[in-house]
Amino acid sequence: MAETSLVYLHVNIQLVRGKEHVYTEAMTRFAQLLEGEYGWRLIGGFQSGIGRLGHVVHVWRVPSADAIAATLTAVRQSQPAIREWSAAFAESIESETLEVVHPTSYSPTP
């Protein structure tokens, strides 16, 4: 049975055609920050191989649903690189959808 207290953030991202390298460079550093300073854990980052090109999916384990907004606010206020990341994400992300999800009763807990 899955542990119900675990919270995951499921992110669907559609990248701008030809800007995958811009996104990948910025996200690599951003993910290291989230994992190192804010207790997030990237369970997996996936990119489509068949289907819509430039589609990226992330699954993050986060400390709590409240930690999502709190972390993003803290990063905006305290990280010197936020301007660089914001510019890179604005250039490379066409659309992004975030969902807070919980493991199903039949899913192994990652």
Secondary structure, DSSP 4 states (H G I P E B T S, - for coil): ---TT-EEEEEEEEEPTT-HHHHHHHHHHHHHHHHHHS--EEEEEEE-SSSSTTEEEEEEEES-HHHHHHHHHHHHHH-TTHHHHHHHHHHHEEEEEEEEE---TTSPP-
